[in-house]
Amino acid sequence: MPSATWTKESAHSSRSSIPGPINYALAALQIAVNALQFFLLPLYLLPISLWWALILLPLAALNNPFWALIHEAIHDLFHSSSRINATAGRLLAVFFGAPFRLLQITHLLHHKFNRLPPEQGTEVYDPRKVSRFRASIGYYFRLLGGLYLLEVLSPLIFFLPQRVLRICERRMSADPTNQHGGSVVKYLLHDEKIQQMRIDSLVIMIVFGLSFVCYGEHWKILFAILLARGFLISFLDNVYHYNTPMFDVSFAQNLDLSRYLSRLLLNHNFHGIHHKNPNISWICLPGLFIEQAARFEGNYFTAAVVQLCGPVALSQLPPQRAASGEPASAVTF
């Protein structure tokens, strides 16, 4: 039977085997795809024929692999050099549409607070406090595109005066029901981080604004591109956690996917392995899955569709499993 242990030595070996050249190539591909969608298509191809817009259909499938690559940078796994890692993360995030620092802190806090109250889960609601109908409104908004919309619009908050931001920090920190939001604001309220986010947000506005100018009368095509991105990113964000037990911060589902699609998604479907080993590069996750004799909790596409069943009452969640794997403290900021 494969060993179920993953020592610090093997983790260090995995980190040293970060596929830098492959990640460089993937980053170049994603930047080229975004440049094609935002600028080359409207400037050079659409004037020839509107039929060129059909190339956007297969390109839409690259949205989640795009996020998966940014996800590697978030965990400092894009490159062994932290400086290169941060630079690549910021560049990719500009084309994604949200500042890298914001994406980084919200995701790392997800690892820290995963399935813990008061955050619980995006699909979880307490019938004693809110009706299923009301919970469904927020749930489906987030599921069908709202998550990406919030990621794009949230940075505008950090253009407020520092005095206002400090007031927001004190109020959010004092609210025990908003621990996640308070942690986000507290981490980001540093002059250097605020300045970086403001710069990145301005660059994002310039890039997307110029793209709308390039599309001109065909601006609806760009709007459709962003709608598709918002839907795909939001719809598949919580697929690994939907209707899973509470209180095990390291738990997430491993979902079965064909080898080709798994590689396309940078093995993101091995999400349970990732949550237990957040400092392991994407290229090592399948091997670790075998080494730990892990199993798939379901099929990727089936799990995605099941999310349409809507929010889940706290009392209807599966029973808590025995906690295992790396603790949340293994995720560093």
C-alpha positions in Angstrom: 0.0 0.0 0.0 1.4 3.5 -0.8 2.7 5.5 2.1 0.2 7.9 3.5 2.8 10.2 4.9 4.2 13.3 3.3 7.3 14.4 5.2 8.8 17.9 5.3 11.7 16.5 3.2 9.4 15.3 0.5 7.5 18.6 0.6 10.8 20.5 0.2 11.7 18.2 -2.8 8.3 19.0 -4.3 8.8 22.7 -4.0 12.2 22.4 -5.6 10.5 20.7 -8.5 8.2 23.5 -9.3 7.9 23.4 -13.1 9.1 26.9 -13.8 9.6 26.6 -17.6 6.1 25.0 -18.0 4.5 27.7 -15.9 6.3 30.3 -17.9 4.9 28.8 -21.1 1.4 28.6 -19.6 1.6 32.2 -18.5 2.7 33.3 -22.0 -0.2 31.3 -23.5 -2.7 32.9 -21.2 -1.4 36.4 -21.8 -1.5 35.8 -25.6 -5.1 34.5 -25.3 -6.2 37.5 -23.4 -4.4 39.8 -25.8 -6.2 38.1 -28.6 -9.6 38.4 -26.9 -9.2 42.0 -25.7 -7.2 43.6 -28.6 -6.3 41.5 -31.6 -9.7 40.2 -32.3 -11.5 43.6 -32.4 -8.7 45.4 -34.2 -7.7 42.9 -36.9 -10.1 40.0 -37.1 -13.6 41.3 -36.6 -13.2 44.0 -39.3 -12.6 41.0 -41.7 -15.6 39.0 -40.6 -17.8 38.7 -37.5 -17.4 35.0 -37.8 -14.0 35.3 -36.2 -15.9 35.8 -32.9 -16.5 32.1 -32.9 -12.9 31.5 -31.8 -14.1 32.8 -28.4 -16.1 29.6 -27.7 -13.1 27.3 -27.3 -11.1 30.0 -25.6 -13.7 30.3 -22.9 -12.5 26.8 -21.7 -9.2 28.4 -20.7 -10.8 30.7 -18.1 -10.5 28.1 -15.2 -7.0 27.0 -16.2 -6.2 30.7 -16.1 -7.4 31.0 -12.5 -5.5 27.7 -11.7 -2.3 29.3 -12.9 -2.9 32.5 -10.8 -3.7 30.1 -7.9 -0.2 28.7 -8.2 1.2 32.2 -7.8 -1.1 32.8 -4.8 0.6 29.9 -3.1 4.1 31.1 -4.2 4.3 28.0 -6.4 4.5 29.6 -9.9 8.3 30.0 -9.6 10.9 29.2 -6.9 11.8 32.9 -6.8 9.4 34.9 -4.7 10.0 38.0 -6.7 9.3 36.3 -10.0 6.3 34.6 -8.5 4.8 37.9 -7.3 5.5 39.7 -10.6 3.9 36.9 -12.6 0.9 36.8 -10.3 0.4 40.6 -10.6 0.7 40.5 -14.4 -1.7 37.6 -14.8 -4.2 39.1 -12.3 -4.3 42.3 -14.4 -5.7 40.4 -17.4 -8.0 38.4 -15.0 -9.5 41.6 -13.8 -8.7 41.8 -10.1 -5.6 42.9 -8.1 -3.3 40.0 -7.2 -3.0 40.9 -3.5 -6.8 40.9 -3.1 -7.0 37.5 -4.7 -4.2 36.2 -2.7 -5.4 37.2 0.8 -9.0 36.1 0.2 -7.9 32.7 -1.1 -5.4 32.1 1.7 -8.0 33.0 4.3 -10.3 30.5 2.6 -7.7 27.9 3.5 -7.6 29.2 7.1 -11.3 29.4 7.7 -12.6 26.7 5.4 -15.9 25.2 6.7 -15.6 27.0 10.0 -18.3 29.3 11.5 -19.2 32.1 11.1 -18.0 31.8 7.4 -19.2 28.2 7.2 -19.5 27.8 3.4 -21.1 29.7 0.5 -23.9 27.2 0.3 -24.6 26.8 4.0 -27.4 28.6 5.8 -29.0 28.4 9.3 -32.8 28.1 9.0 -33.1 29.6 12.5 -31.6 32.9 11.1 -32.6 33.1 7.5 -35.2 31.4 5.2 -34.1 29.2 2.4 -35.6 31.6 -0.1 -33.5 34.5 1.1 -30.4 32.2 1.3 -31.0 31.1 -2.3 -30.9 34.7 -3.5 -27.4 35.3 -2.3 -26.3 31.7 -3.1 -27.3 31.8 -6.8 -26.0 35.3 -7.3 -22.6 34.2 -6.2 -22.8 30.9 -8.0 -23.8 32.3 -11.4 -21.3 35.1 -11.6 -21.5 37.2 -8.5 -18.2 35.9 -7.0 -16.2 37.2 -10.0 -18.2 40.5 -10.0 -17.3 41.0 -6.3 -13.6 40.3 -7.0 -13.6 42.9 -9.8 -15.5 45.6 -7.9 -14.1 45.1 -4.4 -10.8 46.9 -5.1 -12.7 50.2 -5.5 -13.1 50.2 -1.8 -9.4 50.8 -1.4 -9.6 54.1 -3.3 -11.4 55.5 -0.3 -9.4 57.8 2.1 -7.2 56.1 4.7 -9.3 57.5 7.5 -12.5 55.9 6.1 -10.7 52.6 5.6 -9.5 52.6 9.2 -13.1 53.1 10.4 -14.2 50.2 8.2 -11.4 48.1 9.7 -12.5 48.8 13.3 -16.1 48.1 12.6 -15.5 44.9 10.7 -13.0 43.6 13.3 -15.5 44.2 16.0 -18.2 42.2 14.2 -17.8 38.5 15.2 -20.0 37.4 12.3 -17.6 38.9 9.7 -14.3 37.5 10.8 -13.3 36.7 7.2 -14.0 40.2 6.0 -12.3 41.8 9.0 -9.1 39.7 8.3 -9.1 40.7 4.7 -9.3 44.4 5.5 -6.8 44.2 8.3 -4.2 42.4 6.1 -4.6 44.8 3.2 -4.6 48.1 5.2 -0.9 48.8 4.9 0.4 51.6 2.8 2.5 49.4 0.5 -0.4 47.0 -0.2 -2.9 49.7 -0.7 -0.6 51.5 -3.1 0.1 48.2 -5.0 -3.6 47.5 -5.2 -4.5 50.9 -6.4 -1.8 50.8 -9.1 -3.0 47.3 -10.2 -6.6 48.4 -10.2 -5.7 51.5 -12.4 -3.9 49.2 -14.9 -6.8 46.9 -15.0 -9.2 49.8 -15.7 -6.9 51.0 -18.5 -6.6 47.5 -20.1 -10.3 46.8 -19.9 -11.3 50.3 -20.9 -9.0 50.2 -24.0 -10.5 46.9 -24.9 -14.0 48.3 -24.9 -12.7 51.2 -27.1 -11.2 48.7 -29.5 -14.4 46.7 -29.8 -16.4 49.9 -30.5 -19.8 49.1 -31.9 -19.1 45.4 -31.1 -18.7 46.0 -27.4 -21.4 43.4 -26.6 -18.9 40.7 -27.7 -16.5 41.8 -25.0 -19.3 42.0 -22.5 -20.2 38.4 -23.4 -16.5 37.4 -22.9 -16.6 38.9 -19.4 -20.0 37.3 -18.6 -18.6 33.9 -19.6 -15.6 34.4 -17.5 -17.6 35.5 -14.5 -19.9 32.5 -14.8 -17.2 29.9 -15.2 -15.0 31.3 -12.4 -17.9 31.6 -10.0 -19.7 28.4 -10.9 -16.7 26.2 -10.3 -15.2 28.0 -7.3 -17.0 26.1 -4.6 -17.5 22.8 -6.4 -14.9 21.1 -4.2 -16.7 22.1 -1.0 -20.4 22.0 -1.8 -22.3 20.0 0.8 -19.2 18.8 2.7 -18.8 18.5 6.5 -18.1 21.4 8.7 -15.1 22.1 11.0 -12.4 20.3 9.0 -10.4 23.2 7.5 -8.2 20.9 5.5 -11.0 19.0 3.8 -12.0 19.4 0.2 -13.2 16.9 -2.4 -11.0 15.2 -4.9 -13.1 15.0 -8.1 -12.6 12.5 -10.9 -11.6 14.0 -14.3 -10.0 12.6 -17.4 -6.2 12.9 -17.5 -6.3 15.4 -20.3 -8.8 17.7 -18.7 -7.1 17.3 -15.3 -3.8 18.5 -16.8 -5.6 21.4 -18.6 -7.0 22.4 -15.2 -3.5 22.1 -13.7 -4.7 19.1 -11.6 -7.0 21.5 -9.7 -9.5 18.6 -9.4 -7.1 17.0 -6.8 -8.4 19.7 -4.5 -8.5 17.6 -1.4 -4.8 16.8 -1.8 -4.1 20.5 -2.3 -6.0 21.5 0.9 -4.0 19.1 2.9 -0.7 20.1 1.2 -1.2 23.7 0.1 2.6 24.2 -0.5 2.8 21.5 -3.2 3.0 22.4 -6.9 0.2 21.3 -9.2 2.5 18.9 -11.1 3.0 16.8 -8.0 -0.6 16.5 -6.9 -1.5 13.3 -8.9 1.6 11.5 -7.5 0.7 12.5 -4.0 -2.9 11.4 -4.5 -1.5 7.9 -5.3 1.1 8.0 -2.5 -1.6 8.8 0.1 -4.0 6.2 -1.3 -6.6 8.9 -1.6 -9.9 8.5 -3.4 -12.2 10.6 -5.5 -15.4 11.8 -3.8 -17.3 12.0 -7.1 -17.1 13.1 -10.7 -16.1 16.7 -11.5 -19.0 17.5 -13.8 -21.6 15.8 -11.7 -20.5 17.7 -8.6 -20.7 21.0 -10.6 -24.3 20.3 -11.7 -25.3 19.2 -8.1 -24.6 22.8 -7.0 -27.7 23.9 -8.8 -29.7 22.1 -6.0 -29.2 25.3 -4.0 -28.2 26.2 -0.5 -27.9 23.5 2.2 -29.3 23.9 5.7 -26.7 23.6 8.4 -28.5 20.6 9.9 -28.5 18.7 6.6 -24.8 18.7 6.0 -23.0 15.4 6.1 -21.5 14.4 9.5 -18.1 15.7 10.5 -15.2 13.5 9.4 -12.1 12.9 11.4 -9.8 15.8 10.9 -6.6 14.9 9.0 -3.9 16.4 6.9 -2.0 19.7 7.4 -3.6 22.2 9.7 -4.7 25.5 8.4 -1.7 27.1 10.1 0.4 25.6 7.3 -0.9 28.3 5.0 1.3 31.3 5.4 0.8 34.9 4.3 
